[in-house]
Amino acid sequence: MVLLGPIIQVFKIRDLRTKILFVLGVFAIFRIMANIPIPGIDIANLKSFFDQFQIFGLLNMFTGGALDNLSIMMLGLGPYITSVIILQLLTMIFPQLEQLYKEEGEQGRQKFNQYGRMLTLPLATLQGYGMLTLLQRQGVIGVLSLEVLIASLLTIAAGALFLMWLGELISERGIGNGVSLLIFAGIIADFPNNIRQMFFTYEPSRLPAYLAFFVMVFLIIAGVVMINEARRNIPVSYAKRVKGMKMYGGVSTYLPLNINPAGVIPIIFALSVLLFPGMMASFLAGVGGPIGNFAQGLANFLQNPWVNGIFYFILVVLFTFFYTAVTFDPKTISSNLQKMGGFVPGIRPGTPTANFLSYVLNRILLVGALSLGTVAVLPSIVGGITGVMVFQFLIGGTALLIIVSVVLETMRQIKAQLQMREYETF
């Protein structure tokens, strides 16, 4: 009853109940669309294709099974995530784009997001063409005429844009980050099949690998909770100010700096970037000649679990620093504190405060990034040592990492909504 108390309280509040039901309704639409296949599929060749190119199994996990069904949403949120990564990287090259994103407020953010939506369409078309071409070469689908190819590309691109729109609707009218929640829904939807497959393929020789898997699950859950909940509190004091006949300020509080302010976003970004070279190498492997031989060698190199794990770890660490640098600006925080009469004890306001916040943030972020990267590659390490279920370990650990992070973030937002209503009642 103690566990059901907060759930009952959430559904008693009309606004929160509406938001949660809206998110569940979007999930239902997503699952229906993810099971509408494109015509002309050879199921036997499709299964053989996914057995041969296991890297696509990880991509299939993020589409909620939409890829191995070859549904109209087969690309998932990949094109949109890629467009966001490209634009955020460009902010480091073009000062005008950085100013638009950081300094022009909500209106600038909206224009920046609009650029991301516009870039999603050509990326979805390009990825859809590459995927269809690869599937034709593998015999999964028949040869497409020009008219059918154009219609298929338009359908696939429309599915990617529709899914992007659903994610934005969740962020705007629901609770939590829409992109993360849709990826979460896709992973959860495929879990029953993964568990059933695990039981049907069980062999006594795999018992050590299964035990290592469950130990890994426990360590990942504990590690993700620790990383997401840990924070460094910076003490902040506010000077006393007199306005009219009243005195304001004179209180002390703290500024919380999370060890991992980026949450699960570095994992999503890292996987999107990690999958792209493998997809392109698999696509070019059938060309033949020096290019085809090089692409085939690159594809085999990237299939190595140790190579995959090393690149995965490096990308998670880099994207943790990168995303935090884009979203958290110590200069802005310092300026806002100074305007409100706040200061860090022992640190002068202005630039010294910004430098101090940057120093503290970089120190704790290094711990957070290394911890997040370690938790992310732990499944591949266990799989590489045991030599059994390497790919399933990678999927299971990554999926569990995203699930725990998204659940924690969503619970935090729901708790904040409940506390806000308690203050309003008070």
Contacts in CASP RR format, 6 or more apart in sequence:
PFRMAT RR
TARGET T0000
AUTHOR 0000-0000-0000
METHOD contacts of the structure
MODEL  1
MVLLGPIIQVFKIRDLRTKILFVLGVFAIFRIMANIPIPGIDIANLKSFF
DQFQIFGLLNMFTGGALDNLSIMMLGLGPYITSVIILQLLTMIFPQLEQL
YKEEGEQGRQKFNQYGRMLTLPLATLQGYGMLTLLQRQGVIGVLSLEVLI
ASLLTIAAGALFLMWLGELISERGIGNGVSLLIFAGIIADFPNNIRQMFF
TYEPSRLPAYLAFFVMVFLIIAGVVMINEARRNIPVSYAKRVKGMKMYGG
VSTYLPLNINPAGVIPIIFALSVLLFPGMMASFLAGVGGPIGNFAQGLAN
FLQNPWVNGIFYFILVVLFTFFYTAVTFDPKTISSNLQKMGGFVPGIRPG
TPTANFLSYVLNRILLVGALSLGTVAVLPSIVGGITGVMVFQFLIGGTAL
LIIVSVVLETMRQIKAQLQMREYETF
6 418 0 8 1.000
9 418 0 8 1.000
10 16 0 8 1.000
10 17 0 8 1.000
10 20 0 8 1.000
10 414 0 8 1.000
10 418 0 8 1.000
11 17 0 8 1.000
11 20 0 8 1.000
13 417 0 8 1.000
13 418 0 8 1.000
13 421 0 8 1.000
15 417 0 8 1.000
16 175 0 8 1.000
16 414 0 8 1.000
16 417 0 8 1.000
16 418 0 8 1.000
19 173 0 8 1.000
19 174 0 8 1.000
19 175 0 8 1.000
20 174 0 8 1.000
20 175 0 8 1.000
22 169 0 8 1.000
22 170 0 8 1.000
22 173 0 8 1.000
22 174 0 8 1.000
23 170 0 8 1.000
23 174 0 8 1.000
23 175 0 8 1.000
23 181 0 8 1.000
26 166 0 8 1.000
26 167 0 8 1.000
26 169 0 8 1.000
26 170 0 8 1.000
26 182 0 8 1.000
27 181 0 8 1.000
27 182 0 8 1.000
27 185 0 8 1.000
29 166 0 8 1.000
30 73 0 8 1.000
30 163 0 8 1.000
30 166 0 8 1.000
30 182 0 8 1.000
30 185 0 8 1.000
30 186 0 8 1.000
31 185 0 8 1.000
31 186 0 8 1.000
31 189 0 8 1.000
33 66 0 8 1.000
33 71 0 8 1.000
33 72 0 8 1.000
33 73 0 8 1.000
33 159 0 8 1.000
33 162 0 8 1.000
33 163 0 8 1.000
34 63 0 8 1.000
34 64 0 8 1.000
34 65 0 8 1.000
34 66 0 8 1.000
34 69 0 8 1.000
34 71 0 8 1.000
34 73 0 8 1.000
34 186 0 8 1.000
34 189 0 8 1.000
35 66 0 8 1.000
35 69 0 8 1.000
35 71 0 8 1.000
36 71 0 8 1.000
36 72 0 8 1.000
37 69 0 8 1.000
37 70 0 8 1.000
37 71 0 8 1.000
37 72 0 8 1.000
38 70 0 8 1.000
38 71 0 8 1.000
38 72 0 8 1.000
38 74 0 8 1.000
38 141 0 8 1.000
38 152 0 8 1.000
38 155 0 8 1.000
38 156 0 8 1.000
40 141 0 8 1.000
40 142 0 8 1.000
41 70 0 8 1.000
41 140 0 8 1.000
41 141 0 8 1.000
42 139 0 8 1.000
42 140 0 8 1.000
42 141 0 8 1.000
42 142 0 8 1.000
45 138 0 8 1.000
45 139 0 8 1.000
45 140 0 8 1.000
46 68 0 8 1.000
46 70 0 8 1.000
46 140 0 8 1.000
48 138 0 8 1.000
49 56 0 8 1.000
49 135 0 8 1.000
49 138 0 8 1.000
49 139 0 8 1.000
49 140 0 8 1.000
50 56 0 8 1.000
50 57 0 8 1.000
50 60 0 8 1.000
50 68 0 8 1.000
52 138 0 8 1.000
53 282 0 8 1.000
54 303 0 8 1.000
54 391 0 8 1.000
55 275 0 8 1.000
55 278 0 8 1.000
55 279 0 8 1.000
55 282 0 8 1.000
55 302 0 8 1.000
55 303 0 8 1.000
56 67 0 8 1.000
56 279 0 8 1.000
56 282 0 8 1.000
57 67 0 8 1.000
57 68 0 8 1.000
57 391 0 8 1.000
57 395 0 8 1.000
58 271 0 8 1.000
58 275 0 8 1.000
58 391 0 8 1.000
58 394 0 8 1.000
58 395 0 8 1.000
58 398 0 8 1.000
59 67 0 8 1.000
59 275 0 8 1.000
59 279 0 8 1.000
60 66 0 8 1.000
60 67 0 8 1.000
60 68 0 8 1.000
60 190 0 8 1.000
61 186 0 8 1.000
61 187 0 8 1.000
61 190 0 8 1.000
61 395 0 8 1.000
61 398 0 8 1.000
61 399 0 8 1.000
62 76 0 8 1.000
62 77 0 8 1.000
62 78 0 8 1.000
62 183 0 8 1.000
62 186 0 8 1.000
62 187 0 8 1.000
62 271 0 8 1.000
63 73 0 8 1.000
63 74 0 8 1.000
63 75 0 8 1.000
63 76 0 8 1.000
63 186 0 8 1.000
64 185 0 8 1.000
64 186 0 8 1.000
64 187 0 8 1.000
64 189 0 8 1.000
64 190 0 8 1.000
65 71 0 8 1.000
65 186 0 8 1.000
65 189 0 8 1.000
65 190 0 8 1.000
66 73 0 8 1.000
66 74 0 8 1.000
66 76 0 8 1.000
67 74 0 8 1.000
67 75 0 8 1.000
67 76 0 8 1.000
70 135 0 8 1.000
70 140 0 8 1.000
70 141 0 8 1.000
72 155 0 8 1.000
72 156 0 8 1.000
72 158 0 8 1.000
72 159 0 8 1.000
73 159 0 8 1.000
73 160 0 8 1.000
73 162 0 8 1.000
73 163 0 8 1.000
74 128 0 8 1.000
74 131 0 8 1.000
74 156 0 8 1.000
75 124 0 8 1.000
75 127 0 8 1.000
75 128 0 8 1.000
75 131 0 8 1.000
75 156 0 8 1.000
75 159 0 8 1.000
75 160 0 8 1.000
76 159 0 8 1.000
76 160 0 8 1.000
76 163 0 8 1.000
77 160 0 8 1.000
77 163 0 8 1.000
77 164 0 8 1.000
77 167 0 8 1.000
77 179 0 8 1.000
77 182 0 8 1.000
77 183 0 8 1.000
78 127 0 8 1.000
78 160 0 8 1.000
78 272 0 8 1.000
79 120 0 8 1.000
79 121 0 8 1.000
79 123 0 8 1.000
79 124 0 8 1.000
79 127 0 8 1.000
79 160 0 8 1.000
79 164 0 8 1.000
80 116 0 8 1.000
80 117 0 8 1.000
80 120 0 8 1.000
80 160 0 8 1.000
80 163 0 8 1.000
80 164 0 8 1.000
80 179 0 8 1.000
81 179 0 8 1.000
81 268 0 8 1.000
81 269 0 8 1.000
81 272 0 8 1.000
82 123 0 8 1.000
82 272 0 8 1.000
82 276 0 8 1.000
83 116 0 8 1.000
83 117 0 8 1.000
83 119 0 8 1.000
83 120 0 8 1.000
83 123 0 8 1.000
84 116 0 8 1.000
85 269 0 8 1.000
85 272 0 8 1.000
85 273 0 8 1.000
86 119 0 8 1.000
87 97 0 8 1.000
87 112 0 8 1.000
87 115 0 8 1.000
87 116 0 8 1.000
87 119 0 8 1.000
88 101 0 8 1.000
88 322 0 8 1.000
88 323 0 8 1.000
88 326 0 8 1.000
89 322 0 8 1.000
90 97 0 8 1.000
91 97 0 8 1.000
91 98 0 8 1.000
91 101 0 8 1.000
91 102 0 8 1.000
91 326 0 8 1.000
92 98 0 8 1.000
97 112 0 8 1.000
100 108 0 8 1.000
100 111 0 8 1.000
100 112 0 8 1.000
101 108 0 8 1.000
101 109 0 8 1.000
101 112 0 8 1.000
101 326 0 8 1.000
102 329 0 8 1.000
102 332 0 8 1.000
104 111 0 8 1.000
117 161 0 8 1.000
117 164 0 8 1.000
120 160 0 8 1.000
120 161 0 8 1.000
120 164 0 8 1.000
121 157 0 8 1.000
121 161 0 8 1.000
124 156 0 8 1.000
124 157 0 8 1.000
124 159 0 8 1.000
124 160 0 8 1.000
124 161 0 8 1.000
125 153 0 8 1.000
125 157 0 8 1.000
127 279 0 8 1.000
128 153 0 8 1.000
128 156 0 8 1.000
128 157 0 8 1.000
129 149 0 8 1.000
129 153 0 8 1.000
130 279 0 8 1.000
130 283 0 8 1.000
131 156 0 8 1.000
131 279 0 8 1.000
132 141 0 8 1.000
132 144 0 8 1.000
132 149 0 8 1.000
132 152 0 8 1.000
132 153 0 8 1.000
132 156 0 8 1.000
133 283 0 8 1.000
134 279 0 8 1.000
134 282 0 8 1.000
134 283 0 8 1.000
135 141 0 8 1.000
136 142 0 8 1.000
136 143 0 8 1.000
136 144 0 8 1.000
137 286 0 8 1.000
144 152 0 8 1.000
163 182 0 8 1.000
166 178 0 8 1.000
166 182 0 8 1.000
167 178 0 8 1.000
167 179 0 8 1.000
167 181 0 8 1.000
167 182 0 8 1.000
168 178 0 8 1.000
169 178 0 8 1.000
170 176 0 8 1.000
170 177 0 8 1.000
170 178 0 8 1.000
170 181 0 8 1.000
170 182 0 8 1.000
171 177 0 8 1.000
171 178 0 8 1.000
171 179 0 8 1.000
175 410 0 8 1.000
175 413 0 8 1.000
175 414 0 8 1.000
175 417 0 8 1.000
176 409 0 8 1.000
176 410 0 8 1.000
176 413 0 8 1.000
177 406 0 8 1.000
177 409 0 8 1.000
179 268 0 8 1.000
180 264 0 8 1.000
180 265 0 8 1.000
180 268 0 8 1.000
180 402 0 8 1.000
180 405 0 8 1.000
180 406 0 8 1.000
180 409 0 8 1.000
181 406 0 8 1.000
181 410 0 8 1.000
183 268 0 8 1.000
183 402 0 8 1.000
183 406 0 8 1.000
184 402 0 8 1.000
184 403 0 8 1.000
184 406 0 8 1.000
184 407 0 8 1.000
187 399 0 8 1.000
187 402 0 8 1.000
187 403 0 8 1.000
188 403 0 8 1.000
191 399 0 8 1.000
194 392 0 8 1.000
194 395 0 8 1.000
194 396 0 8 1.000
198 210 0 8 1.000
198 392 0 8 1.000
202 210 0 8 1.000
205 388 0 8 1.000
206 388 0 8 1.000
206 389 0 8 1.000
208 386 0 8 1.000
208 388 0 8 1.000
209 382 0 8 1.000
209 383 0 8 1.000
209 386 0 8 1.000
209 387 0 8 1.000
209 388 0 8 1.000
209 389 0 8 1.000
209 393 0 8 1.000
212 382 0 8 1.000
212 383 0 8 1.000
212 386 0 8 1.000
213 382 0 8 1.000
213 389 0 8 1.000
213 393 0 8 1.000
216 378 0 8 1.000
216 379 0 8 1.000
216 382 0 8 1.000
216 393 0 8 1.000
216 397 0 8 1.000
217 397 0 8 1.000
217 400 0 8 1.000
219 375 0 8 1.000
219 378 0 8 1.000
220 375 0 8 1.000
220 378 0 8 1.000
220 379 0 8 1.000
220 397 0 8 1.000
220 400 0 8 1.000
220 401 0 8 1.000
220 404 0 8 1.000
221 400 0 8 1.000
221 404 0 8 1.000
223 371 0 8 1.000
223 375 0 8 1.000
224 375 0 8 1.000
224 401 0 8 1.000
224 404 0 8 1.000
224 405 0 8 1.000
224 408 0 8 1.000
225 404 0 8 1.000
225 408 0 8 1.000
226 371 0 8 1.000
227 259 0 8 1.000
227 260 0 8 1.000
227 368 0 8 1.000
227 371 0 8 1.000
227 372 0 8 1.000
227 375 0 8 1.000
228 258 0 8 1.000
228 260 0 8 1.000
228 263 0 8 1.000
228 404 0 8 1.000
228 405 0 8 1.000
228 408 0 8 1.000
228 409 0 8 1.000
229 408 0 8 1.000
230 258 0 8 1.000
230 259 0 8 1.000
230 260 0 8 1.000
231 256 0 8 1.000
231 257 0 8 1.000
231 258 0 8 1.000
231 259 0 8 1.000
232 256 0 8 1.000
232 257 0 8 1.000
232 259 0 8 1.000
232 360 0 8 1.000
232 364 0 8 1.000
233 254 0 8 1.000
233 255 0 8 1.000
233 256 0 8 1.000
233 257 0 8 1.000
234 254 0 8 1.000
234 255 0 8 1.000
234 256 0 8 1.000
234 257 0 8 1.000
234 344 0 8 1.000
234 357 0 8 1.000
234 360 0 8 1.000
235 252 0 8 1.000
235 253 0 8 1.000
235 254 0 8 1.000
235 344 0 8 1.000
235 345 0 8 1.000
236 252 0 8 1.000
236 253 0 8 1.000
236 254 0 8 1.000
236 255 0 8 1.000
236 337 0 8 1.000
236 342 0 8 1.000
236 343 0 8 1.000
236 344 0 8 1.000
237 250 0 8 1.000
237 251 0 8 1.000
237 252 0 8 1.000
237 253 0 8 1.000
237 342 0 8 1.000
237 343 0 8 1.000
237 344 0 8 1.000
237 345 0 8 1.000
238 249 0 8 1.000
238 250 0 8 1.000
238 251 0 8 1.000
238 252 0 8 1.000
238 253 0 8 1.000
238 340 0 8 1.000
238 341 0 8 1.000
238 342 0 8 1.000
238 343 0 8 1.000
239 249 0 8 1.000
239 250 0 8 1.000
239 341 0 8 1.000
239 342 0 8 1.000
239 343 0 8 1.000
240 247 0 8 1.000
240 248 0 8 1.000
240 249 0 8 1.000
240 250 0 8 1.000
241 247 0 8 1.000
241 248 0 8 1.000
241 249 0 8 1.000
241 341 0 8 1.000
242 248 0 8 1.000
249 341 0 8 1.000
255 333 0 8 1.000
255 337 0 8 1.000
255 344 0 8 1.000
255 357 0 8 1.000
257 357 0 8 1.000
257 360 0 8 1.000
257 361 0 8 1.000
257 364 0 8 1.000
259 364 0 8 1.000
259 365 0 8 1.000
259 367 0 8 1.000
259 368 0 8 1.000
259 371 0 8 1.000
260 320 0 8 1.000
260 365 0 8 1.000
260 368 0 8 1.000
260 369 0 8 1.000
260 371 0 8 1.000
260 372 0 8 1.000
261 324 0 8 1.000
261 327 0 8 1.000
261 328 0 8 1.000
261 365 0 8 1.000
262 319 0 8 1.000
262 320 0 8 1.000
262 323 0 8 1.000
262 324 0 8 1.000
262 327 0 8 1.000
263 405 0 8 1.000
263 409 0 8 1.000
264 401 0 8 1.000
264 402 0 8 1.000
264 405 0 8 1.000
264 406 0 8 1.000
264 409 0 8 1.000
265 319 0 8 1.000
265 323 0 8 1.000
266 315 0 8 1.000
266 316 0 8 1.000
266 317 0 8 1.000
266 319 0 8 1.000
266 320 0 8 1.000
266 323 0 8 1.000
266 369 0 8 1.000
266 372 0 8 1.000
267 316 0 8 1.000
267 372 0 8 1.000
267 376 0 8 1.000
267 398 0 8 1.000
267 401 0 8 1.000
267 402 0 8 1.000
267 405 0 8 1.000
268 402 0 8 1.000
269 315 0 8 1.000
269 319 0 8 1.000
269 323 0 8 1.000
270 312 0 8 1.000
270 315 0 8 1.000
270 316 0 8 1.000
270 319 0 8 1.000
270 376 0 8 1.000
271 312 0 8 1.000
271 398 0 8 1.000
273 315 0 8 1.000
274 308 0 8 1.000
274 311 0 8 1.000
274 312 0 8 1.000
274 315 0 8 1.000
277 298 0 8 1.000
277 302 0 8 1.000
278 298 0 8 1.000
278 299 0 8 1.000
278 302 0 8 1.000
280 295 0 8 1.000
281 295 0 8 1.000
281 296 0 8 1.000
281 297 0 8 1.000
281 298 0 8 1.000
281 299 0 8 1.000
281 302 0 8 1.000
282 295 0 8 1.000
282 299 0 8 1.000
283 295 0 8 1.000
284 291 0 8 1.000
284 292 0 8 1.000
284 295 0 8 1.000
285 292 0 8 1.000
285 295 0 8 1.000
285 296 0 8 1.000
285 297 0 8 1.000
285 299 0 8 1.000
286 292 0 8 1.000
286 295 0 8 1.000
286 296 0 8 1.000
287 295 0 8 1.000
301 307 0 8 1.000
302 308 0 8 1.000
302 311 0 8 1.000
305 380 0 8 1.000
305 383 0 8 1.000
305 384 0 8 1.000
305 390 0 8 1.000
305 391 0 8 1.000
305 394 0 8 1.000
306 380 0 8 1.000
306 384 0 8 1.000
308 380 0 8 1.000
308 394 0 8 1.000
309 377 0 8 1.000
309 380 0 8 1.000
309 381 0 8 1.000
310 377 0 8 1.000
312 373 0 8 1.000
312 376 0 8 1.000
312 377 0 8 1.000
312 380 0 8 1.000
313 373 0 8 1.000
313 374 0 8 1.000
313 376 0 8 1.000
313 377 0 8 1.000
316 369 0 8 1.000
316 372 0 8 1.000
316 373 0 8 1.000
316 376 0 8 1.000
316 377 0 8 1.000
317 369 0 8 1.000
317 370 0 8 1.000
317 372 0 8 1.000
317 373 0 8 1.000
320 365 0 8 1.000
320 368 0 8 1.000
320 369 0 8 1.000
320 372 0 8 1.000
320 373 0 8 1.000
321 365 0 8 1.000
321 369 0 8 1.000
324 361 0 8 1.000
324 365 0 8 1.000
328 361 0 8 1.000
330 353 0 8 1.000
330 354 0 8 1.000
330 355 0 8 1.000
330 357 0 8 1.000
330 358 0 8 1.000
330 361 0 8 1.000
331 354 0 8 1.000
333 354 0 8 1.000
333 357 0 8 1.000
334 349 0 8 1.000
334 350 0 8 1.000
334 351 0 8 1.000
334 353 0 8 1.000
334 354 0 8 1.000
334 357 0 8 1.000
335 350 0 8 1.000
337 343 0 8 1.000
337 344 0 8 1.000
337 349 0 8 1.000
337 353 0 8 1.000
338 349 0 8 1.000
338 350 0 8 1.000
338 353 0 8 1.000
341 349 0 8 1.000
342 349 0 8 1.000
343 349 0 8 1.000
343 353 0 8 1.000
344 353 0 8 1.000
344 356 0 8 1.000
347 353 0 8 1.000
347 356 0 8 1.000
375 401 0 8 1.000
376 397 0 8 1.000
376 398 0 8 1.000
376 401 0 8 1.000
378 397 0 8 1.000
379 393 0 8 1.000
379 394 0 8 1.000
379 395 0 8 1.000
379 396 0 8 1.000
379 397 0 8 1.000
379 398 0 8 1.000
380 390 0 8 1.000
380 393 0 8 1.000
380 394 0 8 1.000
382 393 0 8 1.000
383 389 0 8 1.000
383 390 0 8 1.000
383 393 0 8 1.000
383 394 0 8 1.000
384 390 0 8 1.000
384 393 0 8 1.000
END
